Amino acid sequence: MKNIRMTVCGAGRRGKSLCQNVFSVMKDVEVVGIADIVPDTANGVADMMLEKTGKRPAVYSSYLEMF
């Protein structure tokens, strides 16, 4: 089965929680991008995903840039 490649728009409480508690434990889901207007917030979630999954999503400052 192929992995589902996802992006996350917004790395605040809800986006971080989804990545930490849902996407990081789903074996067939790969978060490939995170967009947030606050670079430190997006980078923090990307680093957390790297620790949990071994893969670091790309970070974007705009959802338009990500898509």
C-alpha positions as CSV (number, residue, x, y, z in Angstrom):
1,M,0.0,0.0,0.0
2,K,1.2,3.5,-0.9
3,N,1.8,6.1,1.8
4,I,-0.5,9.0,2.0
5,R,1.5,12.2,1.6
6,M,0.1,15.2,3.6
7,T,0.8,18.8,4.3
8,V,-0.3,20.7,7.4
9,C,-1.4,24.3,7.3
10,G,-0.8,25.9,10.6
11,A,1.6,24.6,13.2
12,G,-0.1,26.1,16.3
13,R,-1.8,24.0,18.9
14,R,-4.1,22.1,16.6
15,G,-1.5,21.5,13.9
16,K,1.1,20.4,16.4
17,S,-1.3,18.2,18.2
18,L,-2.4,16.4,15.0
19,C,1.2,15.8,14.0
20,Q,2.3,14.7,17.5
21,N,-0.7,12.4,18.3
22,V,-2.1,11.3,15.0
23,F,0.1,11.6,11.9
24,S,3.3,10.5,13.6
25,V,1.8,7.2,14.7
26,M,0.0,6.4,11.4
27,K,2.3,4.1,9.5
28,D,0.7,4.9,6.1
29,V,0.8,8.7,6.5
30,E,3.8,10.9,5.7
31,V,3.8,14.6,6.5
32,V,5.8,16.2,3.7
33,G,5.2,19.9,4.4
34,I,4.3,22.3,7.2
35,A,3.2,25.9,6.6
36,D,3.0,28.5,9.3
37,I,3.6,32.3,9.3
38,V,5.8,31.9,12.3
39,P,9.0,30.1,11.1
40,D,10.1,29.0,14.6
41,T,6.7,27.3,15.2
42,A,6.8,25.4,11.9
43,N,10.4,24.4,12.4
44,G,9.6,23.1,15.9
45,V,6.9,20.9,14.6
46,A,9.1,19.7,11.7
47,D,11.9,18.8,14.2
48,M,9.4,16.9,16.4
49,M,8.2,15.0,13.3
50,L,11.9,14.1,12.6
51,E,12.3,12.8,16.1
52,K,9.1,10.7,16.0
53,T,9.2,9.4,12.4
54,G,12.8,9.8,11.1
55,K,11.6,12.2,8.4
56,R,11.6,16.0,8.5
57,P,8.9,17.7,6.5
58,A,9.7,20.8,4.5
59,V,8.8,24.1,6.2
60,Y,7.1,27.0,4.4
61,S,6.1,30.4,5.5
62,S,2.9,30.4,3.5
63,Y,0.4,27.7,2.5
64,L,0.5,29.2,-1.1
65,E,4.3,28.5,-1.2
66,M,3.7,25.0,0.0
67,F,1.1,24.2,-2.7
